[in-house]
Amino acid sequence: MSIKVSGGIKLENVGMFGNNAAPAILIRAKNTSGGTLARGDVVIWNYSGGDTSTADMASATTTTSANNKLIMGMVSHSTHGGNADTVADNTMMWVQIWGPTNALKVDGTTDIAIGDPLTTFTTAKIAQKGAAAGIFARALEAYATNDSAGVIDAFISCFDLGGNTVA
């Protein structure tokens, strides 16, 4: 079950999308990345270009900048019927901004331990072990493989647009 607080925010109940610890808070955003996004992809607020975030619509894109302070959260699913795991460019999606997930995509070149803060990586859509800026999540499991193919349990907390809420 989910509860829509408004047209642009909802709470997912325990058990939805691998979330068994607490409710997740999701916001509705438009995919303006120029490509398809999938569940677990890391996204940032889009404040540049023709289709940017406004008071009426959140707009999300990807980044190849490490420790990006514009972190929005993690793609949860499409807003178009069912629980589609992929989101086409220029369509609406739900972005998880708070709560547990079992789908966060990470890079393990720098080993991630349980409890480590996470931030954006230099590969689009991926998180890495955190630094001082852009922190948006904590690892709930370790990942130490030297690639960007990791998918881990994490707790997302993106209430501060500066990305410093879980430092």
N, C-alpha and C positions, 0 to 999 in steps of 0.2 A: 504494500500500500504506500502511496505517496500523498502528501498534502501540499497543494499549491497555495502558497501564501499570497501570491499575486500572479499575473501573467508571466512575470520574469524571475520568480524565485520559488523553489519548492524544497520540501524536506522528504528524503527517501527514508523509509522505515528500515529497521533492522532486517538483515537477510537479503536486501536488494543489492544486486551487482557486487556480490562478494563482501558485503558490509554486514558483519555480524556483531560488532562491538558497540556501535552507537549510530544514531541517525546521521545522514550526510546532508549538507546544505549545498544546493545546486543553484546556479544562476543561468538564465537563458542568454545566449550570445550568438552572434552571427559569425560563421567561419569565413574570414576574409584572408586566409593564408595563401590563396592561389592554388591550393591542392586539397586532396582528401585528407581528413583527419580521422583518427581511430581512437577507441577507448584506450586510456592510459597515456595519450600524447600530452605533453606539457605545452601550455599556451600562455601568451602574454596579452595584455591590453593593446589594442591597435589604436594609436593616436596620430597616425600619419597616413597619407594617401586619401583616396576619394571616399572610402566607406569606413569612417572611423567611429569610435565610441562617442556617444552623445548622451544627453539626459534621457533620451527616449529609446536608445538601443546600445547594448554592449557589443563590441566588436572584438574578435580574437584573432590573433595570428601566431606565427611561430618565430623563434629567434635562434641565431647561431652565436649569440653573445653569452658567455659564461656570467653567472651571478647577476642576471638581468633584474633590475628593480621593478620592472613593469609586469611581473608575474601575475597571472590571473588565476591559474589553477591547472586542473587536469580534465581533459575531455572525458565525459561520462558516457553520453549517448546522444543520438539524434532526437530531435523533438517530433519527428515525423512517424507516428504510429509505432507501436511495439517498442522494442528495445534495441534498435539498430545500432550496431557497434561502430559503423563508419558514417562519416558526415561529409557530404560533398561540399565543394567550395560554394560560397554564397548561399548556404542554407543554414537554418537555425539548429542549435545544439544545446545540450545541458553541460555546463562546466562545473565540476565539483570544486568548491572553495573551502570546504571544511568537512572533516570526518575521516573515518578509516576507509581504505581501499585495498584491494588485492591486485591492482592492475597498473601501478605506476611504472613507466618505462625508465630504466636507468642505465648509466655507464659505470662499469666497475674498474676502469683503469686505475683510479685511485680507490682502494678498497673501501667499501661501505660496510660499516658495522651497525648492529642494532643500536638505535638511539641517535645516530648521526643526523645532523641537519642536512637538508637537500635543497639544491638550487638549480637553475638552468645550466645546460652544458653547451659546448661549442658545436654539437650536432643538433639540428632542429628536432624538437619534440621529445627530447631526452633530459632527464635530471641527472645530477651528479652529487657527490659528497659536497656539502655546502661550505661557503666562505662567509664573510661578514655581511654581504649584501645579497638581496634577492632570495633569501631563505623562505621556503613556503611549505616544507613538510619535514617529518622525521621518519627515518627508516624503522620499520618494525621487524625487518629481517635483514640479514647480511647479504651482500653481493660482492664478490671479489674476482670475477672473471674479467679479463682485459678486453672487453668489447662493449658495445652499446645495445646488446640484445637482452639485457636483464629486465625482468618484470617482478616487482616486489610488493610486499605488504608495506603500507606506509600510512601515516596520519597526516592529512593535509590541513593547513591552517593559513588561509590567505586573506585575513581581514584587514591587513595593513597594506596599502598600495605600495609602500616602500619595501615590502617583502622582508620585514624584520620581526615578525610576530613570534617566531619560535627560535630566535637566536640564542 
